[in-house]
Amino acid sequence: MQHAEVSPVPDPAPTSRPCVLLIFGASGDLTRRLLVPALYNLACDGLLSEHFALLGTALDPMTTESFRERMTIDIQQFHTRNSFDPAVWDDLVSRFHYIPGNFSELPVYETLKEEVARLTAQHGTEGNVLFYFATAPRFFGRICENLHVAGCKSGQGWRRIIVEKPFGTDLKSARELNAEVLAHWDESQIYRIDHYLGKETVQNLLAFRFSNGMFEPLWNKNYIDNIQFNVSEAVDVGSRGGYYDTSGVLRDMMQNHMFQMLAYLCMEVPGSFQPDAIRNEKAKLLQSVRTYSPREVARYTVRGQYGPLLDAGSNVIKPGYRQEKDVAPDSRTETYAAARLHIDNWRWEGVPVYLRSGKALWKRGTEIVVEFKKAPQVIFAGTPVRKLGSNRLIFHIQPYQGVEVQFHAKTPGPTLQLQPVHMRFSYGEAFKASRYTGYEAMLFACSHGDATLFSRGDLVEAAWRIAQPILDYWASHEPEFPNYDRGSWGPKGAEDLLDRDGRRWHEVVTDELLQQVPLFSGGDPLFLSQVVMALRPDVVAQGDLIIRKGAIGRELYLVVHGQVEILDDAGHVIEILRDGDIFGEVALLMSTPRTANVRARTNCDLLILDKADFSRILQDHAQFADMVCS
């Protein structure tokens, strides 16, 4: 009978616990791109135990020496530090070892068992072993069984396993996978890893909620109007077409990463920060999310697939998803998904939760937007204030990392005029920390037996319970693909999803996006943040003229949603601008006539930067002003 581990209080010790880290599939991308750089970061920060050794195994016929050489080459490319420390690396890589073998076959496990015993004595790891399954899920059951048969689970110290996602491809396979692993390991020894939960900004969701008394009283249906989760990727599927065509964004992103963030943001207050106390509340939250009927799936979800990018002459600039390598020419796999979820509990009853994620979109960014209910308009009767907007709390997960509060303030002058303003906290500016892979916290926590950041079996199945009806409905209904352009915000149906509720997606413009504009490319973070805060929204109807040739320009325009067309003197379209494109920037520097007519090709949401606001910002950034005006 397998004995359960008692979940300890997270140990405040300054380093990880002594152990041998045995990685199955150690020659793969996960090890060289993420795990080894994470170990290097821990070593640089003095958080990796001196009594640590890594033992890798895979089919590749390497020796320990050639494995170390390969890792030494790879760390130069994939480390995330501001600078590389050869001394730290030399010490770390000297503790790397490798044994080739087929981990589907039993004989290699006897060799691994002997090598673990040798490394335990050599490095003083106290008999602790962490088995890392950096393999495809189809091997998990076989590895668990072989470890059991070979007696690798017994001995001095603790034994734990880390299992990489995906945890199944649907509810049925997730249950089967859980059963395979639990046949040989106790739940307390199993650490199902989702590296998203290792990101500092995701971990900060709990710290932000429960350590700041001014926010938690507002965290309910009485004050919050809606919540939006956005995970957008500007890249396409690239070389991952073979994998992605069997997965799709619902499985790859929404069912795991996004549902986990949802649980952190919306769960009830736990009784403590003990691992099971937090995971119990996460499970309760996911179990409260409504499971949809087919009719509700049709109403509350949207899927999309990107098509080719065309120029004004309908020539293909970049291929669509169905033209990507290793993708079926008639593929029904979604590269975009959006959904409205209902949390049927007392705290969140009636508060819509919107999620969207996709590839080949107009920008890269992961954000959570908490939109509060509007203040009463009545007291502003008889003033120039015609409409109040919503206050928002925005968690920037990546690439920009921080928290932003949006509220209203009076503009200078004798009359009562309001303008949206922002306050921002930036991780990079506040802590000056190096960038991490997300695996550092996970490896450190697992060595201490702290399962807070890891999924439990019931959490995995609860997430699949939400996703399964959507998968079933989509599988039985033919999609109209492709249905969104590369570089856009996704299919129109995603806009309609919120329009029906009288709401709109909140588009987060980041410093990174502005840096793509030549005019702003040399700006420092403070300058770019001030530009972002000065942008004001506008809505333009299809066919409306946005810029008239010959008029004196005073604004820069950013296309948030829709398409605009640049016309020649004869009215012919010479260029089409889409989501994320910027035009009219010359007007910020020179009061010269516009050189072309610009018209809304579709209904458009725009952001506008006025010359007066830009000039005011330049006054605080003399060095940048000299550069752009020279």
N, C-alpha and C positions, 0 to 999 in steps of 0.2 A: 504494500500500500504506500502511495506517495504521500509524504508528509508536507503539509502546507507551511509556507513561511509566515511568520508573524510580521505584518507590515510595521516597520519601525517609524518612529518620529524622524523626519529628515535630519540627518546628522549635519551639524554646522562645521564639521571638520574642514580644514582648509584645502585638502586634496581629495582626489578620488580614492576609493578603496583599492588595496592591492588586488590584482587579479591577472589571469591570462585571458586575453580577448581572442577567441578562436572564431575566425571569419570564414564561413562557407561561401565560396564564390569570390575569393579575395582578389582575383585577377580582373574583376569587372569594373565598370565606370563608377559605381557607388563607392567602392573602396578608395580609388585614387582621386576622385573629384570631391568627395564629401567626408568620408570617415577619416582618412589619414590627415587631411587639412584640419579637421576638428580636433584630432589628437594633438596635432602640432600646436594649435591655438591653446589647448589646455596646458601643454608643456610650457609654452611661452608665458602664460599667465601664472605659472607655478601651481596649477591645479591638478596636474597629473601625478599620481603616486610614483615614487622612485621604484616601487616594487610592482612594476607593470611589464608585461610582455605581450606582443601580438604574434599570433600563430595563424598564418593564412593557408588555405587549401583550396585547390581548384584543379581543373583538368590540365591547365597549362603546364608543360614540363619545365618548370623553373626550379632553380636551387635557391637557397636562402640568399646567397650573394646576388644572383641575378634579380631576385625579387626586390632586394634593397636598392639595387641600381635603378630598377624601373621606378620605384617609389620616389627616389631622389630626383629623377628627371621630372616626374609628374608634379612634385610639390612646388617646383619652381613656377609652374604654370597655374596651379590651382590654389596656392595659399592665399589667404585673404588679409594678411597683415599689411600694415603700411610699409614695413621693410622686413626683409628676410634675415633670420638669425642663424647662421651656419652652425654655431656651437650647439644651440638647442636642438637643431635637426640631427646633427651627428650623434648626439646622445640618444635621441628618440629612435632613430632608424637602427641603431646598434641592438635594439631590443626587438626587432622584427625578425620573424622566422617563417619558413615556408615548407610545406610538404605537398607535392603533387599527388593527385588521386581522384578517383571517381567516387564522390560522396553518396552515390546511389548504391554502392556496393559495400558490403560489410567489412572486408579485410582492411581498408584504409583506416577504419575507426580504431583498430587495435594499435596501429602505428601512431595515430593522433593521441590516443590515451597515453602511450609511453612517452611521447614528446611533451605532453602537458605535464606529466610527472617530472620530467627532466627540467622543464622551464620553471616549475614550481620551486624546485630546489635551487636552481641557479639564480632566480630573481626574487626569491622570498615572497611569493604571492599568496602565502597562507592557504593554498589549496583552492582558492576561489576561481571559478571559471565562468566566463560570460560567453555563451554561444550566440553568434550573430548570423542569422540566416539572410545573407545578401544574395538570395537566389529567387528564381521564379516560384510562386506559391505551390506549383505542382510537386515540388521537391520537399515541402515542409513535413508532410506526413512521413515520408521515407527517412528523412534525417532524424526526426524524433524517434522513430522506431529503432533505427540503427544505433543511436546514442544509448537507448535503453538496453538493447540486446548486448552491446559491447561493454556495458557497465560503466559508461562514461559519466553517468549521473550520480554515482556514489563516490564517497571519499571525504577527506577533510575539507572544511570550508563550504561555501554555498555554490549552487549551480543555478544559473538563470539563462533564459533565452530571449533574444530580441528578434521579433518577426517583422519583416518589412511589408508595407502595403504593396499591392492591393489585398485586402482581407476578403477574398472572394470576388465574384463578378455579379452576384445577385444574392438574394436572401438565402436561397437554397444552398448555394456553394459556400456561403459564409458559415452557415450552420455546419456543413460537412467539414470545413476546414477547422472550425473550432473543435469539433468532435475528434478529429485526427490528432490535433495537438494536445487536447486535454486527456487523451487516452494514456499519455505517458508523462505529462507534466501537470502540476497543480496550477490553478489560475494565478496564485500568488507568485509563481516563478516565471510567468509569461508576460513579456513587455512588448505589446503591439505598438510599433513606432509610427508616428505621423510627424515628420520633421517640421511641419508647419507649427506645431505646438511648441517647438523649441525656439522659435523666433522670439526675441525679446519683446517685440511689440504685441505679440499674441499673449505671452505670459503677463504683459502689463494690463491686459483686460481685467484680470482678477484683482491685481494690485490697485488699479484705478478705481474699480467699483467699491471695494471693501475697505480701502484705507482713506477715502475722502468722504467725509460726512456730508458735504454739500450736494453730492450727486445721488447717493443711494435713495434718499427720500423721494426723488423725482423719477425713480426707475420703475415706472409702472404705467398702466393705461390711463391714469388721470392726467398725466403730463406729456407723455410721448405719443405723437401722432402716427409715426411709422418708422421702420428701421430698414436700411438698405445695405446689403452686402455686395460689393463689386470686386471681382477678380478678373481683370482684363489683361490680355497678352497681345502685344503688337506682333509677335513672331507667329509664323504659320507652323504646321506640323513638322516641317523640315525633313530630317532623315528618320523620323519616328512614325512614318506613315503606316508601316506594317503593324506596329503595336497599337497605334491610335485608332486604326480602322476596326479593331476588335473591342475598343473601349468607348471612346466618346467622352465629352466633357462632363456629363452627369456622373459617370463612374470615376473619371480621372480626377475631377476637382470638387464637384459639388457634394457628392455623397460622403466624402471624408473630410477634406480640409474645411470646407465652408460650414458643414453641419457641426464640426467641432468648435469653430469660432462662434457659431450661433449658440451652442450650449454654454460656452464661457460667458457670453454677453448677457444671456437671458435667464440663466439658472437662478434658483433661490439661494439665499445666503446659507453656506454650509455651517455646520456646528463648529468646525475647526478647519485648519489647513492640513489635516491628516489626509493622505491620499484617498482613502475610501470615502471619507466625508465629502470630498469634492467630486469624486466620480459618481457617488450615489446621486448627488444633485444634478449632475450632467445627464445621467440616465433618466431621471424623472422628467427633465425638460424635454429630451428627445421623445420620450414616451407620450408627452403631452401634445406633440405636433400631430395635427390631424392627418390620418391616412385617407387619401383621396379615392373617390369612386371614379370610374371612367369619365363620367360627365364632368366631374370637378377637375380631372387632369386636363381635359380639353379646354376648360375655362381658365384655369389658373397656371398653366405652364405654356412655355413657348420654346421651340427648338429651331436651330438654324444651321446653315452650312455655307461657308464663304465661297463665292464665285470668283472668277478671274477679275483682275484689275484691268480696265480698258481706258484708252485715251479718248480724246474727243472724236477721233475717227473710228472708234470701236475696234482698235487694234489691241491685242492682248499684251499688257505690260508684264504682268505676273500671273501665274496659273491659278485656277481655282482648286479647291480641295480635291475634286475628282480627277484632276490632272497631276496631282502630286505623286511622287515615287511610292510604289507599293500600296497604293490606294485603289480600290475597285472603281472602275469607270462609272458604275451606277450606285455607288456607295450611299447608304442611308444613315451613315454615322453622323451624329450632330457634332459640330465644332463650336456651337453656341447653345446655351440653355439659360432660360430665365423662369422664375417661379414666384408665385405669391404663396406663402405658407401661413397657416393659422395655428397659433399656440393656444390650445383649449385649456387654459388654467386661469385662476383668479387674477394673477398679476397682469397677464397679457391679453385677456379676452378683448377681441375687437381691434387689436393693434396689428395691422398687416406687416408682415416681414417679407421683403422682396430680396431675391437673390438673382444674380446674373454673372455669367462667366463665359468667356469665349476666346478664340484665337483669331489672329489676323485682324485685330481691332485697331482703332486709331491711336491708342496709347497703351503703355504698360503701367499697371498700378493696381494695388490691392487696398481698398478702403472700406471702412464701416461707417455709415452715416446714420446717426441718431437724430431724427427730426422731431422737434418738440411742437406742441400745439401752439397756435398763434395767440398772442395777447389780444384782449378785446379791443376792437377798433373804436368803440363808442366814445372814448374820452378824447379822441383826436378830431371829433366833429368840429367844423369851423376852422380847421388849420389846413395848411398846404399838404399835410400827410394824407394821401388818398388810399394807400394800401400797405398793410404791414406784412412783411415776410416772416418766415419761420426762423427761429433760432436753431442752430445745428451744432452737434458735437461730432467731430470727425476723428476717427482713429485711422491714422495712416500706417499701414502695415509694411508695405514695400512698394517701390524702392525708397521713397522718402519715408522716414520713420519718425513718428511723433503724434501729437494730439493737437487738434485745432478746435477752437470755439468761435462760432459765428454769431454775432448779435448786432443790435442797432445802436447807433450813436448820432447825436445831433451834429450837423455840419456847421462850421463857423458862419456867422452872419446874423442879421437881426430877426429873421423869420425862423419858424420851427420846420426844419428840413431834416429828414433822417437818411442815413446811409448805412448799408451793411458794412461792418468792419470785422476784423479777425484778430484773434490772439493765438499764437502758435508756440508749442513746445517741440523742440527738435532733439531727438536722441543724440545725433551727431554733434550738435553744438553744446549740449548740456554735459555730456559725459566723455566726449573725445575718445570714444572707444573704437577699437578696430572692428571691422565687419566680421560677423561669424557666419558659419554655414547653417546653423540651426541644430546641428547634431552634438555640439559641445554640451549643452544642458542635458540632452537626453542620455548621453554616455555617462556623464558625471552622476546624474540622478540614479540611473540604473545600478551603478556600482555601489550606491548607498542603499539600494532597496527601496527607493522612493518612486512609486508608480504614479505620482500625481499627473505627469505629463503624458502618460501612456493610456491607450484605450483598453478597456476591459471587454470580455466576450459579449456581455449584454449590451454594451454601448455600440459595438460593431453591428450587432443584429438590430438594435433600435434604429440605427441610421439606415440600414438596408430596408427596414420595414417602411420607412418614409419613401424611399426611392423606388421600391419594387412596383407599385401601381403605375408609376410614371413610365418605367421601362416597359411594362406589359402593354400599356396603351400605345406607346410609340411603336413598339414592335408590330402591332396589329393594324396600324394606320399608315398609309403611304404618305411620306412628306413631300412638300413641294420645294425641292432643293435644286440648285442653290437659291438662297433667298436673302443674302446680304452681300454687299461689296466688301472686298478687302479694304482695310483702312477706315471702315465705318464703325458705328457703334453697335452694329448688329441688325437683325431683322426688325421691320416695322412693328411686328406683333409684340415685341417687347415694350415699345412705346404705348401701344394700345392697352397692354396689361395694366399700366398705371393710369392711363387716360380714363379708363372706365371708372376708376376710383376718384377721379378729380385730382390726381397727383402726377408728378413728373420725377424721372430719375434725376438725382443731383449729380451733375458732372463735376468731378474734382480735377481742376487744372493744377498741375504740379510744376515745381521749378524745373524738373527734368524736361518737361515738354517745352517750356519756354527756351531752354538752352538749345533746342533744335532750330530756333529762329536766329539767323545770322546777327541780327541787330542786338540780341540779348546774350549771345554765346559767351561773352567775356564777363558777364555779371557775377558778382559774388552771391552767396545764398540770401543775405539780407536784402540786397537789391531785388533779386528775383521774387522774394516773398512779398515785397512791397508792390511790385508790378501785379502779382496775382491778386492781391487784395484790392487793387484799383480797378480791376475788370468789372464791368457792369453788364447784366444780361439784356438781351433784346430778342424779340420774335418778329420774323419777317415772313410774309405770305408769299406763296409761289407766284412768280411773275413780277414781284415788286422790284423796283430799281433801288439798289443799295448805294451805289456810287454812280454819279453822273460825270461823264467826261467833261473836263474844263472847270468843274467846281473846285474851290480851294478845300483841300483835305485837312481834317483835324482829328481823324480817328484811325486807329488800327482795329481790324476785325479778326476774330477767331471763330471759325466754324465749329460749333459744338455738335449740332445735328443738321443733316441735310446736305444739299449741294448748291453751289453758286456757280455761275458761268461768266467768264470774261468775254466780252464781245468786241469785235472790230467795228470800224466805222460803218460797215454795211449791215451790221447786226448779226454777223455770223459768229458762232461759238469758236473761240480759239483755245480756250482752256477751261476745264471743269475742276473746281476745287471741292474737296469733300471734308468729312469730319477730321478735325485736327489741323486743317490748313489755315494759314494766316495770310491776310492781304491788307494792303493800304498802309504798310509800315513806314513808307517814306514820309507820310504826312506828320509823323511824330518829330521829324527832324527839320523839315522844310515846308514852308507855306507856299507850295507850288500847286498848279492846277492838276487835277486827276488826269491820267493819260488814257483811261479806257472806261467804258461803261461796265458795271458789274451788276448782274441781276440774279435774283433767287430762282434757281432751277426747280427747287421744291420748297415746301415750307421749311423754314430754317430757324434754329436756335443759334444765336450769335453771342459772343462776348466782345465788348468794345472797350478799348483803352483810349481815353481822351488825351489830346496833346497837353492840355493844362495839367492833368494829373501826372503825366509822364515828366513834364518839366519840373513839377514840384518834387518828384522822386529824385531827379537828377541833381537837384540842389544839395541833397544829402550824400551824393556820391560823386564828388568832384572828379576823381580819377577816371571813373567810368565815363562821365560826361565828356571829359577831354578826349577820350578814345573814340567815342561814337560821333562826336562832332568834328573831329579832325579830318 
